[in-house]
């Protein structure tokens, strides 16, 4: 059976796949960029939380503050700032870091990330008694 000729060229669908791709492709690229940036931000946040916990553990064990800061900076990465506070039983560590977009459409954008952790000091460090000074069990 022979094909019927079309009555008009208006219904010709040649090139429609190209037009659809031209419309959808930028949306897909933007979605991929958003997923990548979100993943990088979440990864950096997890590193900061680990850095805060590591520094709080160091302080809870009685390490020097400089050692706890060095540990937090090592775990948190370049540009990590550390603030340690607390006296008595509890110590609190706050860690912050600024993420900056290097290039591309978001060049110059920055995000401030922070995390904090608290830890109870070892009993012999709080009371001044215990095995460390030879006065306790």
N, C-alpha and C positions, 0 to 999 in steps of 0.2 A: 504494500500500500504506500503510495507516494505521500511525502509530507506536504501539508498545506502551507502555503506561504502566509506569513503574518500580514495582517492588515496594516500595521503601523510599526514604526521603529521605536515608538515610545515604550513598548513592553519588552524591549530587548534587555536582557539581564547581564550582558557581557560587561565585565569591569566592576560588578557589584561586590565581589570578594575583596578587591583592592580598596574600594571605598569603605567597606566595613572594617577592614584591617586598619585603615588610616584613622578611623574613629576610635577603635578599641585599644590599639597599641599604646597610646599615651596613658590611658587609664591603667593598663597592666603595668607599665613601667613605674608609675607613681605608687601603685600598691606594693610592688617589690621593694622600692626604696623605703617605704614606710615600715615594712616588715623588717628590713635589714637594720634600720635605725632603732627600732624598738628592741630588737635582739641585742644590739650593742649596748643600749641603755640598761637593759635588764642585766646583762652580763657585768657591767660596771657596778651596778647597784649591789649585786651579790658579792662582788669582790670587796666593796666597802663594808658590807655587813660582816664578812669574814675578818676584815682588818680590825674592825671595832671589837669583835669578840676575842681575837687573838691578843690585842693590847690589854683588854680587861683581864684576861687570864694571866698575862704576865704580871700585871699589877696585883692581882689577887694572891699570887704566889710570893710576892715580896720583891720582885725584880725592880731595878732602878727605872725611873720614869723614862730616861733616855733610851733604855733598851725596849720598853713598851712602844715608844714613839717610832723607833727604828723598825720594829716588827710591823706596826700598822702601815708604815710607809712602804715597806717591802711588799706586803700583801696587797695593799690598796693600789699601788702603781704610782707612776710619776705624777706630781702635782697634788698629792694627798696631804691635807693638813689635819693635824690631830690636836684635840683639846682634852686633857685629862683633869677631872675634878673629883672631889669627894674626900672626906676625911672620916676617920672612924671606921665603921664596919663596912661601908659600901664604897666602891669606886665606880665612876662613870666615865666612859670614853665616847667622845663624839668625833666622827671622822667625816670630812667633807672633800669634795673634788668637783671641779668644773670640767664638763665635757664640751669641746668645741668642734663644730663641723669644719673639716679642713677645706673642702672645695665643693664645687657643684652648685646646685640650686640653693642649698642651705648654707653656703659659705658665710662665716661670721656668726652663725647662730650658736648659742651656748646654753647649757643646762647645768644647774647646780644640783648635785646629788649629795645626800648625807645619810649617815647611819649612826646609830648609837647602841651601846651595850653597857650593861651594869653587871658587876660581879661582887660577891661577898669576899672580903679578905679572909685569909686563913686565920683561924682562931688565935694562934700564937702571935700573929702580927697585931691583932686588935687588943688583946688583953695584956700583952707583954709577958705572958707566961707560956709555958709549954716546952717542948723538946729543944727549941732553938736556943733558949737561954738556960737550960738545965734545971728548971724549977718545976716541971710538971711531968705527967706520965708520958 
